[in-house]
Amino acid sequence: MAADVFDALNQNTRATGQWGKGKAPKIPAYPRPKAKKADKKKAEKPKPRTVAEIYKHFQRR
């Protein structure tokens, strides 16, 4: 959220500044974290259970 606010302020500064034509400063964007690649095992979703399997699971007690 902080990155979005930072970028919005930078865009506002560039748009409303008293710069000569084409001479608005380039303000670097706020650094954002990179997404990590998920492990293959974690990415696999478990098979959906049937009603019969769920019933058996609760009847084991």
C-alpha positions, 0 to 999 in steps of 0.5 A, a space after each residue: 500500500 505504501 508503494 502505491 501511495 509513493 507512486 501516486 505522489 510521484 505522478 502528482 509531482 511530475 504532473 503539477 510541477 513547473 518543468 520545461 517541456 519534456 524536462 520532468 524528472 524521472 522519479 524511480 518507483 518504490 521497490 516492491 517485493 518479488 514473488 517467490 516461485 512455489 514448490 511443485 508439491 505445495 502447488 498441487 491441490 489435493 483431490 476433492 473428497 466425495 461425500 462417502 469419504 467425508 462420512 467415513 472420516 467422521 465415523 472413525 471416532 
